[in-house]
Amino acid sequence: MNDDYQELSRYLQRLENALQQLGWWSETPPAADAFESTAPFFHDRMTFEQWLQWVFIPGFQTLIDAKAPFPEACGIAPMAEITWRKDTSENVAALIDLMNEIDSWVSRQNRA
């Protein structure tokens, strides 16, 4: 695995760990029809936390496994800021910071 894919894998692991630490990681996936949503972040059928766990992380893991090109941009931090705007805990702030890091890192990959 080249360094860029390893770096992305580390980001995904950090994201998973943060979600687990907050108690937002679930052993049970959303209903199958939730994955048929066409809304951004599937917000009409699942929570943002569920989308991160069941769509975002697996999608990027598939990209890593296939050594596929990185997307041009990633914009998960703004959705996190909107979703958790009333939660002022340090753990949530750290999670949003991590998402900003991921967004920036992915965007930089296409400029390298």
C-alpha positions in Angstrom: 0.0 0.0 0.0 1.5 3.3 -0.9 2.0 6.1 1.6 -1.1 8.1 0.5 -3.4 5.1 0.9 -1.8 4.3 4.3 -2.4 7.9 5.4 -6.0 7.7 4.3 -6.4 4.4 6.2 -5.0 6.0 9.3 -7.5 8.9 9.0 -10.4 6.4 8.7 -9.2 4.5 11.8 -9.0 7.7 13.7 -12.5 8.6 12.6 -13.8 5.1 13.6 -12.1 5.4 17.0 -13.6 8.9 17.6 -17.1 7.7 16.8 -16.6 4.7 19.1 -15.3 7.0 21.9 -18.5 9.1 21.6 -20.7 6.0 21.7 -21.9 6.7 18.1 -20.7 3.4 16.6 -23.3 0.8 16.1 -23.2 -3.0 15.6 -26.5 -2.8 13.7 -26.6 -1.2 10.2 -29.6 1.0 9.2 -32.4 -0.7 7.3 -31.5 -1.7 3.7 -33.8 0.9 2.2 -31.8 3.6 4.0 -28.9 3.0 1.6 -31.2 3.8 -1.4 -31.5 7.4 -0.4 -30.5 10.0 -3.0 -30.3 12.8 -0.5 -26.9 14.2 0.5 -25.4 12.2 3.4 -28.6 10.1 3.2 -29.9 12.6 5.7 -33.5 11.6 5.0 -33.0 8.0 6.1 -30.1 7.9 8.5 -28.2 10.0 11.0 -24.9 11.6 10.0 -23.2 9.3 12.4 -24.7 6.3 10.7 -23.7 7.7 7.3 -20.1 8.1 8.4 -20.0 4.5 9.7 -21.9 2.7 7.0 -21.3 4.8 3.9 -18.3 7.1 4.2 -15.8 4.9 5.9 -16.6 1.7 3.8 -16.6 3.8 0.6 -13.1 5.1 1.3 -12.0 1.7 2.4 -13.1 0.4 -1.0 -11.1 3.2 -2.7 -8.0 2.2 -0.7 -8.5 -1.5 -1.5 -8.8 -0.8 -5.2 -6.1 1.8 -5.1 -8.6 4.0 -7.0 -8.0 7.7 -7.6 -8.9 10.1 -4.8 -12.0 12.2 -5.2 -11.4 15.9 -6.1 -12.7 17.1 -2.9 -14.3 15.9 0.4 -16.7 18.0 2.4 -17.8 16.2 5.5 -16.7 18.8 8.1 -19.4 21.4 7.2 -22.1 18.8 7.6 -20.6 17.8 11.0 -20.6 21.4 12.1 -24.3 21.7 11.2 -25.2 18.4 12.7 -23.4 18.9 16.0 -23.6 22.7 16.3 -25.3 22.5 19.8 -22.7 20.0 21.1 -19.8 21.9 22.6 -18.0 18.9 24.1 -14.2 18.7 23.5 -14.6 15.2 21.9 -17.1 16.5 19.3 -14.8 19.5 18.6 -11.9 17.1 18.1 -14.0 15.0 15.8 -14.9 18.0 13.7 -11.2 19.0 13.6 -10.4 15.5 12.3 -13.0 15.9 9.6 -11.5 19.2 8.6 -8.2 17.4 8.4 -9.6 14.7 6.2 -11.3 17.2 3.9 -8.1 19.2 3.5 -6.0 16.1 3.0 -8.2 14.6 0.3 -8.4 17.9 -1.5 -4.6 18.2 -1.5 -4.1 14.8 -3.1 -5.3 16.1 -6.5 -3.0 19.1 -6.4 0.1 17.1 -5.7 
